[in-house]
């Protein structure tokens, strides 16, 4: 995509989120769209591939607080009727002209979104460096956990460390835009996208989460259940009386941490309610209901009685 096309993109519209969307809302929208349009799920579909790249590009801007701020300011100028920032020449038409120096002050000088856009039209930073470049790479969950090496645009390779999370941005010094004599090249930033895993969810600092269904008898009486990890399964003790949603921690069984060691595995218990009952099962549950008279809604019933008394 050319820098001119990039400057006119509505990244919020691409991800289908409002301008005031939170980072979590943006991340959820990106994951949903990325999974739908990922090339692996749409073999030989060039439109899906193009859509995936567009989605990834939008997420790389809106997930970065500083770039999002700068982008919002840029869109505000464009939507206010200002001339597109690439239209500085004498024959670029009417409208409100914006001074490059003013834009530099507005967007905080060098090193941000402003430099990214102007760099595509031959501008050079004040320090004589080429502009920084950003590229995207998509990894399988397994590759993200073990670490891998990826090929870079224009040759060369970059090492992706083990345990990298979705949306991570890795700097490769000196692999950005090259310029003529007397200047040094910019840096390359690799934005990492990690494919969702069917079982595990990645948390912070190497932590992983997994949801484990248990039966009502297992939750009520307690049980030992096998739980998957990145290595061999482990046995986890479910205490008697465990409620649905309770999280048990298995230390050191998560993913790699950036400073060494392993994170923890968070096991979320989900009590499974049977959808169909045999005659014998129904009879036993009815007997349990008759024997167990305590109501789990006693606190609500007390509140409702008090509210009725106040109304009358």
HELIX and SHEET records of a PDB file:
HELIX    1   1 UNK A    3  UNK A    7  1                                   5    
HELIX    2   2 UNK A   11  UNK A   15  1                                   5    
HELIX    3   3 UNK A   23  UNK A   37  1                                  15    
HELIX    4   4 UNK A   39  UNK A   41  5                                   3    
HELIX    5   5 UNK A   46  UNK A   62  1                                  17    
HELIX    6   6 UNK A   65  UNK A   79  1                                  15    
HELIX    7   7 UNK A  100  UNK A  106  1                                   7    
HELIX    8   8 UNK A  113  UNK A  119  1                                   7    
HELIX    9   9 UNK A  141  UNK A  146  1                                   6    
HELIX   10  10 UNK A  216  UNK A  221  1                                   6    
HELIX   11  11 UNK A  279  UNK A  291  1                                  13    
HELIX   12  12 UNK A  298  UNK A  311  1                                  14    
SHEET    1   A 3 UNK A 133  UNK A 139  0                                        
SHEET    2   A 3 UNK A 188  UNK A 194  1                                        
SHEET    3   A 3 UNK A 169  UNK A 172 -1                                        
SHEET    1   B 2 UNK A 148  UNK A 151  0                                        
SHEET    2   B 2 UNK A 157  UNK A 160 -1                                        
SHEET    1   C 4 UNK A 201  UNK A 202  0                                        
SHEET    2   C 4 UNK A 208  UNK A 215 -1                                        
SHEET    3   C 4 UNK A 265  UNK A 272  1                                        
SHEET    4   C 4 UNK A 247  UNK A 250 -1                                        
SHEET    1   D 2 UNK A 223  UNK A 227  0                                        
SHEET    2   D 2 UNK A 234  UNK A 238 -1                                        
END                                                                             
